[in-house]
Amino acid sequence: MSVAFFPGYTLTQDDLKIVIRDSMGAPTDPYYIRYSLFDVTTSMEVLIGANDRIPATTGVGQYYSNATLPLDSNIGNWLIRWNFRETVSSPLIEAVQEFNVVGQGTVISITGNAAQDLLIKRLRILLRDNNPDRNYRFRPPSREEFLQAQAQVFGYIWEEEELYEYVLMAIDFFNSAPPVTGIDINNLPDRWRTTVLMRAAGMACGALAMNWIADEMGYSISGVSLDLEKSSKYESMKNNFYGEADKSQELAKRSIKIIKGLKQPRYGIGISSALGPYSSPGVQSRKNFVSGSRGGWS
């Protein structure tokens, strides 16, 4: 699910929202736009409240639901259906967003830590997976969308648990590269944060490439060929992220100061060399670097 809310919660402009854009990508107000809420906890859609509600708006093409979820809402899967027309003569287009209603005692965050949640949020932004359920463009529907009555369901590509694990693995990778460091997700320095997120983004793309390998197919009928192949695109993105992470990591590790040198004797005979005498406390100077049994300098 993309989002989760408690029973009795009043939705805001940061929750169930949608942005309508024209074919050029500019926000635009449609001729008609409405939404309806449905409880699907029983695997059947049950309309909650009024049908075809008028959404609130925050600007051109920007709409959101400001409904209040009932206090006796069923716990489980819900959805909101957006219906809109670009012009008065345009066909009705439908977009669907899924969400969850959870119990009051439920911890929505998988980490329970604000700093860790922020890392996951930043990783989503890097992967462009932060707002999957608000952007819709008026474009001719693809064949698949047409067969589904032009309905499109929005949802995150990666789950919270996945991104959390990728961040942990990226930190492990960073620590193991020489010189060895000992940072963890709770004390990640800001200057190394982007390096870790780049590595985590590469891992996320690599995992998705493996999923697409299982779904790839191709066939040819009467001279017409169809190939469904996306794994190479995610593989390419993985390599790009890894390349940036490697360069960033190299620079980050250079910033770590390593002090190497000879261990100086604290007591005993002083030593003189081409590098000069030791003159720290407890070590004899050049004038007195020979022990008393051999005499001193005059």
Salt bridges, closest charged atoms under 4 A:
GLU45 OE2 - ARG81 NH2 2.36
GLU94 OE2 - ARG81 NH1 2.63
ASP129 OD2 - ARG124 NH1 2.67
GLU160 OE2 - ARG124 NH2 2.81
ASP190 OD1 - ARG193 NH1 3.12
GLU235 OE2 - LYS238 NZ 2.74
GLU244 OE2 - LYS247 NZ 3.29
ASP246 OD1 - ARG199 NH2 2.62
GLU250 OE2 - ARG254 NH2 2.94
